[in-house]
Amino acid sequence: MIDQKELQAKLRKEYYNRVFSPDVIRKMVKAGMPIHFSGNYVLDEVVQWIDYKQSEIDGLEIGSIYTNNELVEIFVISNQGGMRRSHVTNSLVIFSDHTKMYDDKWYENILHYTGMGQNGNQDIMFGQNKTLLESNTNGISVYLFESFKSGKHTFVGQIKLVAEPYQATQKGQDGSERLVWIFPVQPLTDQFIEKEIIEVNQEDKEGEAAKLSIEELKKKALEANQKPGSRTTSATTYERDPFIAEFTKRRANGICDLCNLHAPFNNKIGDPYLESHHIEWLSKGGEDSIENTVALCPNCHKKMHIVNDLRDVRSLKEKYKSI
């Protein structure tokens, strides 16, 4: 058996890139690491326990959904926060919450992840922002989960920082604009989330947008980033801004922007049924903006996707270029 100081020295040699301070040892014991009544340790038992905890993480399946309690147990992390550091498992677990109206964006399978700090300008050297910034050199493994339903976290996999973080302007929790740090991160594997999960989340956001007034919709639509998010699922999926889609249909007031006829029927809540359409398709580099989005009846929408007559394209561009 060995005492704590000897254990720390041997663990540093066994796991050269990790920190084993007295506080970390205490947390490891609390998480279940074997310790004898004498307060001493058997090195082989400790190493076996550390490897077991890593095997639990390695056993997570990409695309599977986990509860918060399960992740707290597996990673030995706190039970709240978007960026959670664990010294016990030498990991940083980050959560991208898509249940919010505005959230992190995927571009070409790189997630542009907003750092920690809910109000005021974010500090890149603060807390887990610094951990993520240095994650390519500090030996810490970073894992990503996406939340499409409250309390349910979909495992994306281990990720790495693939470009320099940059600053952007976003509104804080208090509604005031501030500077945030955006971290471009990418999964290490080519396994992808099911397309249906993304589509259901998009529908949920559009449902929330439908509750806003036309004035609120236009304000949020004009504030939106015009570059649409895109990611590979079971097929390439483009993430439409829900405010722009809802504002466009509300602005049309039940009249198709192409044929100028009333919507052919009402939806379940009694609103005229029209579909939002991008004049210049997102897949061809079109912007997700109110100037590039029109409301079409199902017949005209299908026509634009099958025929896409240049005369119709010009007509739609001319009609709404001044919005």
VENTA-V613945 format. One record per run of one state. SS is the DSSP state (2 for helix, 1 for strand, 0 for the rest). FROM is the first residue (numbers start at 1). TO is the last residue. Records with the same first field share a line. If there is no record, write none. Layout:
# VENTA-V613945
SS = FROM-TO + FROM-TO
This chain:
# VENTA-V613945
0 = 1-1 + 3-3 + 15-21 + 31-40 + 42-42 + 59-64 + 76-82 + 87-90 + 98-104 + 108-109 + 115-126 + 134-140 + 150-151 + 162-165 + 172-176 + 188-194 + 210-213 + 224-228 + 233-235 + 240-241 + 253-254 + 256-261 + 263-265 + 267-271 + 273-274 + 279-281 + 285-289 + 297-297 + 307-309 + 321-323
1 = 2-2 + 41-41 + 65-67 + 83-86 + 91-97 + 105-107 + 110-114 + 141-149 + 152-161 + 166-171 + 177-187 + 229-232 + 236-239 + 255-255 + 262-262 + 266-266 + 272-272 + 275-278 + 293-296
2 = 4-14 + 22-30 + 43-58 + 68-75 + 127-133 + 195-209 + 214-223 + 242-252 + 282-284 + 290-292 + 298-306 + 310-320
